[in-house]
């Protein structure tokens, strides 16, 4: 008897999946333990009438290709009847009446991933057939000709209604884009204080979360330099929080963009995933896939952003137009007003100077950063 496709173990490879995880012969013990637990949970939920659904996330693309992001999960009958949580898409293409829905963060984490699910992806007239990885994720760059701007792709799996995922297709003429961190950069989460961070993540509604003052205006001004350019929200947060984060971004008026999050669970090679490595990997991918775009990198000085962005300047200077860091502490008087400096520091007289100097701006909030960006000539007055 062939195995139930809903209950296939996460580590079982699928022909044609082209998923690097499926080629690992023996996953780490943490991954095997998680796979066993998820298989038991999935079996129990299927017997209770839960079915597979595709949760779409916003993607991005360029001429002739699209990066599709989604996850296959088991959904309760009530969800299957049309109450599927909002996706991680931040494009303003969804029902605005649902933006202020009473959705608390913990609900987003109550999902059971399904590995190996076959998903049909339709991009214009082209159809691609993929298989979800061991955590139920789809993350693939696919061929597809879509006109620049916000478009939609359709995802379908057996026994479920098709869903659509928005994708921002970047025109070949786009020259500037924005990459922005979320936690403590545009949303107050106070990550150094874990109990408050947990409260903000798992309990508070999206519309009750606090936005960092002035950051909406800063990102809109940076994006206005090239309205056809991409906006990407890059965070070490879990994909489970994507629906809540997407609502937060829309409620507070941030420009629509793609969320690039991560999976908090074990990997095929270890117990924990590396947040900084996730950010570095995604930045390198953006630089490679959209080589004509120069990015404004927005973050904060509370964790790894300064080191990661400095590395981007060291190795990919031609892809960076500016670095803007929100300062988390206000103890020093100098932090009460923004500073403008350049990386690396100006060379001594007579020494060779770099071909292009990249401004690095710092300020306590979005208002200060926007003022600094204006004085540095990054945005209009």
C-alpha positions in Angstrom: 0.0 0.0 0.0 1.4 3.4 -0.9 1.9 5.8 1.9 -0.7 8.6 2.5 0.8 11.7 0.7 -0.3 13.8 3.7 1.8 11.7 6.1 5.1 11.3 4.2 8.0 12.0 6.5 9.8 15.3 6.1 13.2 13.7 5.2 11.8 11.5 2.4 13.0 12.8 -1.0 10.6 13.5 -3.8 11.6 13.0 -7.4 11.9 16.3 -9.2 11.7 18.4 -6.0 15.1 20.0 -6.7 15.2 20.8 -3.0 18.7 20.7 -1.5 17.3 19.4 1.8 16.0 16.3 0.1 19.5 15.4 -1.0 20.8 15.1 2.6 21.1 11.3 3.2 20.8 11.4 7.0 19.5 14.6 8.6 20.7 15.8 12.0 19.1 14.1 15.0 17.2 17.3 15.8 15.6 17.3 12.4 14.7 13.6 12.7 13.1 14.1 16.1 11.1 17.0 14.7 10.1 15.0 11.7 8.9 12.1 13.9 6.8 14.5 16.1 5.3 16.3 13.1 4.4 13.0 11.5 2.5 11.9 14.6 0.7 15.2 14.9 -0.2 15.2 11.2 -1.6 11.7 11.4 -3.8 12.7 14.4 -5.0 15.9 12.6 -5.8 14.1 9.4 -8.0 11.6 11.3 -9.8 14.5 12.7 -10.7 15.9 9.3 -7.8 18.4 8.7 -6.7 18.8 5.1 -3.8 20.3 3.3 -3.8 23.9 2.4 -1.3 26.2 0.7 -0.3 29.4 2.6 1.0 31.9 0.0 3.6 34.5 0.8 4.5 37.6 -1.3 7.4 36.9 -3.7 9.4 39.0 -6.2 10.9 38.6 -9.6 12.4 40.1 -12.6 12.3 39.8 -16.4 11.5 36.2 -17.2 11.5 34.8 -13.7 9.6 34.8 -10.3 10.7 33.7 -6.8 7.7 31.9 -5.4 7.3 31.5 -1.6 4.6 29.4 0.2 4.1 26.7 2.8 1.9 23.6 2.9 0.1 23.1 6.2 -2.8 21.1 7.6 -5.8 23.3 8.2 -8.8 22.7 10.4 -12.2 22.3 8.7 -13.2 25.9 9.7 -10.1 27.2 8.1 -10.6 25.0 5.0 -14.1 26.6 4.6 -12.5 30.0 3.9 -11.1 31.3 7.1 -7.5 30.8 6.1 -5.2 33.2 7.9 -3.9 36.1 5.8 -0.7 35.4 4.0 2.6 37.1 4.4 1.9 39.2 1.4 2.3 42.9 2.1 1.0 44.0 -1.2 -2.3 45.9 -0.7 -4.4 43.5 -2.7 -6.4 41.9 0.1 -9.7 42.7 1.7 -9.1 45.9 3.8 -11.9 44.9 6.2 -9.7 42.1 7.5 -6.7 44.4 8.4 -8.0 45.1 11.9 -9.2 41.6 12.6 -8.6 40.4 16.1 -5.7 38.2 15.2 -3.1 37.5 17.9 0.4 36.3 17.2 0.1 32.9 18.9 -2.6 31.7 16.4 -0.2 32.0 13.6 2.1 29.4 15.3 -0.6 26.8 15.5 0.1 25.1 12.2 1.2 21.6 11.2 3.5 21.6 8.2 3.2 18.9 5.5 6.3 17.7 3.7 6.4 16.4 0.2 3.1 17.9 -0.9 2.8 18.4 -4.6 1.9 22.0 -5.5 1.0 23.3 -9.0 2.2 26.9 -9.6 0.8 28.8 -12.5 2.7 31.9 -13.6 0.8 33.5 -16.5 0.6 30.7 -19.1 3.3 28.6 -17.6 2.6 25.8 -15.1 5.3 24.4 -12.7 4.8 21.3 -10.5 6.8 21.4 -7.3 7.1 19.5 -4.0 7.3 21.1 -0.5 10.4 20.5 1.5 10.7 18.8 4.9 9.2 21.8 6.7 6.4 22.3 4.1 8.1 25.3 2.4 8.3 26.2 -1.2 11.0 28.6 -2.2 11.8 28.4 -5.8 12.9 30.7 -8.7 10.7 29.8 -11.6 10.4 30.8 -15.3 7.6 33.2 -16.0 6.9 36.3 -18.0 5.0 38.9 -16.1 4.8 42.6 -16.6 6.6 44.8 -14.1 4.6 45.8 -11.0 2.5 43.8 -8.5 1.1 40.7 -10.2 -0.3 37.4 -8.9 0.6 33.7 -9.3 -1.8 30.8 -8.5 -0.9 27.9 -6.3 -3.0 24.7 -6.1 -2.7 21.4 -4.4 -5.0 18.3 -4.6 -8.2 18.6 -2.8 -7.9 22.3 -2.0 -9.1 25.5 -3.5 -6.4 27.5 -5.5 -4.8 30.5 -3.7 -3.0 33.5 -5.2 0.2 35.0 -4.1 1.3 38.5 -5.0 4.7 39.0 -6.5 6.5 42.3 -7.1 8.1 42.0 -10.6 11.0 44.4 -10.8 11.5 46.1 -14.1 14.9 45.9 -15.7 15.0 49.7 -15.5 14.7 49.8 -11.7 17.8 51.3 -10.1 17.1 51.6 -6.3 15.4 49.4 -3.7 15.0 49.1 0.0 15.9 46.3 2.4 14.6 46.8 5.9 14.8 44.9 9.1 11.6 44.6 11.2 12.2 44.0 14.9 13.2 47.2 16.7 13.8 48.9 13.3 10.2 49.7 12.2 8.3 47.8 15.0 9.0 48.2 18.7 9.6 44.6 20.0 12.4 45.3 22.5 14.1 42.0 21.6 16.8 42.4 24.3 14.0 42.0 26.8 12.7 38.4 26.0 9.6 38.5 28.0 8.3 41.7 26.4 9.4 40.3 23.0 7.4 37.1 23.6 4.3 39.2 24.6 4.6 41.3 21.4 5.1 38.2 19.2 2.6 35.8 20.6 -0.1 37.9 22.3 -0.6 41.4 21.0 -2.8 42.0 17.9 -1.2 43.4 14.8 -3.1 46.7 15.1 -2.0 47.0 18.7 1.8 46.8 18.0 3.8 50.0 18.2 5.6 51.3 15.1 8.8 53.2 15.5 8.0 56.9 15.1 8.8 58.3 11.7 9.8 55.0 10.0 6.8 54.9 7.7 7.7 58.2 6.3 11.4 57.2 5.9 10.6 54.1 4.0 8.1 55.8 1.8 10.6 58.5 1.0 13.3 56.0 0.1 10.9 54.0 -2.0 9.6 57.2 -3.8 13.1 57.7 -5.3 12.2 54.8 -7.7 8.5 53.7 -7.3 9.3 50.7 -9.6 12.1 49.5 -7.3 11.6 46.6 -4.9 11.0 46.8 -1.1 12.0 43.8 1.0 11.4 43.3 4.7 14.3 41.0 5.9 14.0 39.6 9.4 15.1 36.6 11.5 11.5 36.2 12.6 9.6 33.0 11.9 7.4 32.5 8.8 4.6 31.6 11.3 4.4 35.3 12.2 4.1 36.4 8.5 0.3 37.0 8.7 0.7 39.3 11.8 3.7 41.1 10.3 1.9 41.7 7.0 -1.1 43.2 8.8 1.2 45.4 10.9 2.9 46.8 7.8 -0.4 47.6 6.1 -2.1 49.0 9.1 0.8 51.5 9.7 1.1 52.4 6.0 4.5 51.0 5.2 5.2 50.5 1.4 4.2 47.1 0.2 7.0 44.6 -0.2 8.1 41.0 0.2 8.7 39.4 3.6 11.8 37.2 3.8 11.6 35.4 7.1 13.1 32.1 8.4 12.1 28.8 10.0 12.9 28.6 13.7 13.0 24.8 13.8 16.0 22.5 13.5 17.9 22.1 10.3 19.3 19.0 8.5 22.7 20.0 9.9 22.1 21.3 13.4 19.8 22.2 16.3 19.3 25.8 15.5 19.2 28.1 12.5 21.5 31.1 12.3 19.7 34.4 12.0 22.7 36.4 10.8 23.5 33.7 8.2 19.9 34.0 7.0 20.2 37.7 6.5 23.6 37.4 4.8 22.3 34.7 2.4 19.2 36.6 1.5 21.2 39.8 0.8 23.6 38.0 -1.4 20.7 36.5 -3.3 19.1 39.9 -3.8 22.4 41.3 -5.1 22.8 38.4 -7.5 19.2 38.2 -8.8 18.7 42.0 -9.2 22.2 43.2 -10.2 21.0 46.5 -11.5 19.5 47.6 -8.2 21.4 49.5 -5.5 19.9 49.0 -2.1 19.3 51.2 0.9 19.9 48.9 3.9 17.8 49.9 6.9 18.3 48.3 10.3 19.1 49.0 14.0 22.2 48.9 16.1 20.8 46.5 18.7 21.9 43.2 17.2 23.7 42.1 14.1 22.6 44.7 11.5 25.8 46.9 11.7 28.1 43.9 11.2 26.0 42.4 8.4 25.6 45.7 6.5 29.3 46.4 6.9 30.1 43.1 5.3 27.8 44.0 2.5 29.8 47.2 2.0 33.1 45.3 2.1 32.1 42.7 -0.5 29.2 44.2 -2.5 29.7 47.9 -2.4 28.4 48.4 -5.9 25.0 47.1 -4.8 24.5 49.4 -1.8 23.5 53.0 -2.0 23.2 53.7 1.8 23.0 52.2 5.2 20.5 53.7 7.7 20.6 52.5 11.3 18.1 53.3 14.1 19.9 53.8 17.4 18.2 52.0 20.2 19.9 53.8 23.2 19.5 57.5 24.0 21.9 57.7 26.9 24.5 59.7 25.1 23.8 63.3 24.0 25.2 62.6 20.5 22.5 60.1 19.9 19.8 62.8 20.2 20.7 64.0 16.8 21.5 62.0 13.6 25.1 61.7 12.4 26.3 61.3 8.9 29.5 59.3 8.2 30.8 57.2 5.4 32.1 53.6 5.3 35.0 53.2 5.2 36.2 56.5 6.9 37.8 59.0 4.6 41.3 58.1 3.6 44.2 60.3 4.9 45.5 63.0 2.5 47.6 61.5 -0.3 46.2 58.0 0.2 44.1 56.3 -2.5 40.4 56.9 -2.0 37.7 54.3 -2.8 35.9 54.7 -6.1 32.5 55.3 -4.3 31.7 56.3 -0.8 28.5 55.0 0.7 26.7 57.1 3.3 26.0 55.5 6.7 23.3 57.4 8.6 22.3 57.0 12.3 19.4 58.4 14.3 17.1 57.5 17.1 13.9 57.3 15.0 12.6 57.6 11.5 12.2 61.4 11.7 15.9 61.8 12.5 17.0 59.3 9.8 14.8 61.0 7.2 16.3 64.4 8.0 19.8 62.9 7.8 18.8 61.2 4.4 17.7 64.6 3.1 21.0 66.3 4.1 23.0 63.4 2.6 21.1 63.9 -0.7 19.5 60.4 -0.6 15.9 61.8 -0.8 14.3 65.0 -1.8 13.5 67.8 0.6 
